[in-house]
Amino acid sequence: MVVEVPTTWTGRVKAQAVRTGQRMAPMADLAREAAAERLEGARHWAAPRLETAAHRFEDQVAPAVSSMLTAAAERISPKPRSRRWPALMLVTGIAMGAMGYLFYRRNAQQWTEHMKDSASDASRWVGEKAEQASNAAQEASQKLS
């Protein structure tokens, strides 16, 4: 093996870095393996805790956030139209129909009574006219005889 001795300062620094790197390589490999083992252990430790935290968030925080957002949506949403309007119209229509029926019944009774009076007046009038005609016929027959 031939050893070269660098003549420039940068060459000497480079040679020293290469020798240090060769001495440190086994320690770096050990450190990498130890870090990988530690990382694997950390993952085994953290995974169940993250899952538990996710379930707690889902069971406790998410419903609270959801209800808060729902309440905010209800506060800012426009008021829905009143659904009482069609019901009010229906009740008003039924009331007016009932009043119309009552007025009809009352007027029908009044009309019937009026017709009874008119019929009795008419029969009385016809009777009077028949009597007058009868009297006139008797007078005419007496004049002729």
RAHU-V372546 format. One record per residue. N is the residue number from 0. RES is the residue in three letters. SS is DSSP state (hx for helix, st for strand, lp for the rest). PHI is phi in whole degrees, -180 to 180 (* if undefined). BURIAL is b if it has 16 or more other C-alpha atoms within 10 Angstrom, else e. Layout:
BEGIN
N;RES;SS;PHI;BURIAL + N;RES;SS;PHI;BURIAL
END
This chain:
BEGIN
0;MET;lp;*;e + 1;VAL;lp;-104;e + 2;VAL;lp;-104;e + 3;GLU;lp;-100;e + 4;VAL;lp;-109;e + 5;PRO;lp;-69;e + 6;THR;lp;-100;e + 7;THR;lp;-100;e + 8;TRP;hx;-64;e + 9;THR;hx;-65;e + 10;GLY;hx;-66;e + 11;ARG;hx;-66;e + 12;VAL;hx;-65;e + 13;LYS;hx;-65;e + 14;ALA;hx;-64;e + 15;GLN;hx;-63;e + 16;ALA;hx;-65;e + 17;VAL;hx;-67;e + 18;ARG;hx;-64;e + 19;THR;hx;-66;e + 20;GLY;hx;-63;e + 21;GLN;hx;-67;e + 22;ARG;hx;-73;e + 23;MET;hx;-85;e + 24;ALA;hx;-56;e + 25;PRO;hx;-64;e + 26;MET;hx;-68;e + 27;ALA;hx;-65;e + 28;ASP;hx;-63;e + 29;LEU;hx;-64;e + 30;ALA;hx;-66;e + 31;ARG;hx;-64;e + 32;GLU;hx;-65;e + 33;ALA;hx;-65;e + 34;ALA;hx;-66;e + 35;ALA;hx;-64;e + 36;GLU;hx;-65;e + 37;ARG;hx;-64;e + 38;LEU;hx;-64;e + 39;GLU;hx;-63;e + 40;GLY;hx;-63;e + 41;ALA;hx;-65;e + 42;ARG;hx;-67;e + 43;HIS;hx;-64;e + 44;TRP;hx;-74;e + 45;ALA;hx;-79;e + 46;ALA;hx;-58;e + 47;PRO;hx;-66;e + 48;ARG;hx;-69;e + 49;LEU;hx;-65;e + 50;GLU;hx;-65;e + 51;THR;hx;-62;e + 52;ALA;hx;-63;e + 53;ALA;hx;-64;e + 54;HIS;hx;-66;e + 55;ARG;hx;-64;e + 56;PHE;hx;-62;e + 57;GLU;hx;-64;e + 58;ASP;hx;-85;e + 59;GLN;hx;-113;e + 60;VAL;hx;-80;e + 61;ALA;hx;-60;e + 62;PRO;hx;-63;e + 63;ALA;hx;-66;e + 64;VAL;hx;-65;e + 65;SER;hx;-62;e + 66;SER;hx;-66;e + 67;MET;hx;-65;e + 68;LEU;hx;-67;e + 69;THR;hx;-64;e + 70;ALA;hx;-63;e + 71;ALA;hx;-65;e + 72;ALA;hx;-64;e + 73;GLU;hx;-67;e + 74;ARG;hx;-69;e + 75;ILE;hx;-96;e + 76;SER;lp;-74;e + 77;PRO;lp;-69;e + 78;LYS;lp;-68;e + 79;PRO;lp;-70;e + 80;ARG;lp;-64;e + 81;SER;lp;-70;e + 82;ARG;lp;-94;e + 83;ARG;hx;-78;e + 84;TRP;hx;-58;e + 85;PRO;hx;-63;e + 86;ALA;hx;-66;e + 87;LEU;hx;-63;e + 88;MET;hx;-64;e + 89;LEU;hx;-63;e + 90;VAL;hx;-64;e + 91;THR;hx;-63;e + 92;GLY;hx;-63;e + 93;ILE;hx;-65;e + 94;ALA;hx;-64;e + 95;MET;hx;-67;e + 96;GLY;hx;-63;e + 97;ALA;hx;-64;e + 98;MET;hx;-64;e + 99;GLY;hx;-62;e + 100;TYR;hx;-63;e + 101;LEU;hx;-64;e + 102;PHE;hx;-63;e + 103;TYR;hx;-61;e + 104;ARG;hx;-61;e + 105;ARG;hx;-64;e + 106;ASN;hx;-67;e + 107;ALA;hx;-65;e + 108;GLN;hx;-66;e + 109;GLN;hx;-63;e + 110;TRP;hx;-65;e + 111;THR;hx;-63;e + 112;GLU;hx;-63;e + 113;HIS;hx;-65;e + 114;MET;hx;-68;e + 115;LYS;hx;-61;e + 116;ASP;hx;-63;e + 117;SER;hx;-65;e + 118;ALA;hx;-66;e + 119;SER;hx;-68;e + 120;ASP;hx;-64;e + 121;ALA;hx;-66;e + 122;SER;hx;-66;e + 123;ARG;hx;-65;e + 124;TRP;hx;-64;e + 125;VAL;hx;-63;e + 126;GLY;hx;-61;e + 127;GLU;hx;-63;e + 128;LYS;hx;-66;e + 129;ALA;hx;-64;e + 130;GLU;hx;-66;e + 131;GLN;hx;-62;e + 132;ALA;hx;-65;e + 133;SER;hx;-64;e + 134;ASN;hx;-62;e + 135;ALA;hx;-66;e + 136;ALA;hx;-68;e + 137;GLN;hx;-66;e + 138;GLU;hx;-63;e + 139;ALA;hx;-67;e + 140;SER;hx;-71;e + 141;GLN;hx;-70;e + 142;LYS;hx;-70;e + 143;LEU;hx;-77;e + 144;SER;lp;-92;e
END
